C-alpha cells in the first residue's frame, strides 16, 4: 500500500518549553482537531472557543489572540499527557463526527456528501484512491504494457499507480528530468500558487516544504524524489520525445514512435496515457521584426541560466502569471525594465504568498497526530466548490460592462481597493492596472503587493501603448519610441488550445486526432476520445481548473478512472476499450452548455488562453470538484464498447 510510504508520525520527544514555542506557529483550528486525536475528547467541538470565519489561505479561522493563547495552553497539557503516556492517536471512524470536525474547522456546515471525497483527500482512511488488483492475475497485468507520454506531475502519478498495479509501463519524457512545468519554468521567482500542503499527492505529503507556496526548485525536487520514493525511476526514458502514435487495428495495439538524439524508434504498447499537460509549448507573439533583435531574447518558460540580467536593460512582454512572478523578482537587479502590458491582470490579496513555513509549523506537521491531514482539508475546503456558483453570468445583472453578478461586483470592489491601497495617488498608474474585463474571467493572480511595488520602482515602467515591432536594438512601441534593451523576455504564454501538439496521434480508420479536434479539443470527462481506443488523457480538454481545487486533485481522479478502465478491460479478457460516440456527444453538449454562461466566456474578455481563437472555452472544467470526483471514481461499463 502506498500509505506505508507517507511520512510516519514521529514520536514527540521534545520538552515542554520547545513544544510551547512550536505551538506559537501552529494553525490553532487545526491544532484543536489534533487535540481530539490525542485525548479522545471531542467536547471542544461544542465549546465557545472556535474558528469563526473562513478565507482562502487564512489558517487561523479569524480567532482572537486571547482564544488562540487559551488553546495553546490547553494543547500543551494535552500534548504533554500524550507524550508522557506514550499515547497512540485516537482514530475517528464515525463519519458524522468527522463531518462535525470538518464543519468546526472551516466554521461552516460541510455537507455530508462531501465527507467521503474529503476523507480520501485527507487519507484519514488510508490511500483509498489505490485500486484493488487481486481479481486480475499478476501475469496478465505484467503482460499489458502502457506508455505514458510525459513525466510531469500527472505522468509521475500515473507511473506510481501503474507500478502499484503491477502493470508494465514506460514513461517517455522529452526533458532530462521530471516535473514537467516545474522542470521547464525556471525563471526567477517561479512558484506555485496553490498552497503546497495541498499541492502534493494526497498519499505523499511533504512536511518539509520551506515556503507555503514553494518555488520551482523545491517543487521539481518533490517530483524528482517521488521517483525513488516509489521505485519508478527505471521506467523513465528521458531526453526522448514521442513524435507519433498510431493505432494498429490488426494487432489492437498502439505503435509509438519516439525520438532520442535524432534517432527514431517505434515500439508497440497496449495503452497510451497522455500526460503532456496543457501549458508546455511556449507561444511567441507575432510581433514584426521579432527575429531581428541582436540582444538576448528568451521565453519565460525557456529561461537561460547563463544570461545575467543584473545591471541590464530588460524588456518584459506580457503581464500574465509568469511575468507577475518574474518582474518583482528581478526588478531590483536590473538597470532598467519596461513591462509591456496588453491586458492588465486581476489579482487577489494573499499577504502570505511569499511566507516561509515556520519551524514550529513544520514540527506540528511531523509530530501532532492528523495535524497535517486536517491542515490539508483546511486549505482545500475554501478552494473547493464554494466559488463556482458565483462564476455564472446573471443575464439580468445590469452592469455587464464591469461584472457578471452581485458577488462578482463585490469581488471587483475588493480587488480594486487592494490595488488602490497600493498605488496611492498615482492616478495614471491606477488607470493602467485596473483591468477592463470582469473579475475572475482570466487567471487571477495571487498577490502580496510585490507586483505593484515593482511597477512603482524608478527603474521600472509599465508600458500600455502597444508594440509596433521588435528592432535590432530593442522594442519599438506604437508611438515609434524605441526602448533599447539588452534582453527581451517573452512572458507570452503557451499554445494551450493545441492539445497533444505537435505529436501525430492517429486512431481508428487513419483518423488524425488533430483533425478530429481542430481548434476544439474534446474528451469524455477530459479523458477518453471516440475513435482513439485505449488512449487516456490526463489534464485533457475541459479539465483545467479556474475556480479552485488543485490539478493534483483532478489528476488523482483521472488516473484512478484510467486505471479502473484498464482493470475493466483486463477483467473482460478483451483487448480494446472504445468510447461510445453517443456518450461522448451527450457529455460535450452538457459541458458546453455549462461553460457558455460562465465568466470565462464573458464578452469583455479578449485574448484569454482559456478561449480558443474563435472565443470558445474548451480547456476549462465548469464542474463541481465533487461531481468530477464522483464521475471518475470508477469507469462505467455502459459508456464503452469492449472488443
Ligand atoms: P499568459 O497568462 O497567457 O500571459 C501571457 C501574457 O502575454 C499576457 O499578459 C498576454 O496579454 C501577453 N501577450 C501575449 N501575446 C502578446 C502580444 N502579441 N503582445 C503583447 N502581449 C502579449 O501566460 P503565462 O503568464 O505564462 O501563464 C500561463 C498560465 O500558466 C497561467 O495562466 C497559469 O495557469 C500558469 N502559470 C502558473 C503559475 C503559478 O501557478 N504560479 C505561474 C506561471 C504560469 P493578454 O492578456 O492581452 O493576452
Boltz pocket constraint, residues with backbone or C-beta under 6 A from the ligand:
constraints:
  - pocket:
      binder: B
      contacts: [[A, 190], [A, 191], [A, 192], [A, 193], [A, 194], [A, 279], [A, 285], [A, 286], [A, 287], [A, 300], [A, 317], [A, 318], [A, 319], [A, 320], [A, 321], [A, 322], [A, 323], [A, 325], [A, 340], [A, 341], [A, 342], [A, 343], [A, 344], [A, 443], [A, 467], [A, 491], [A, 492], [A, 493], [A, 494], [A, 606], [A, 607], [A, 608], [A, 609]]
      max_distance: 6.0
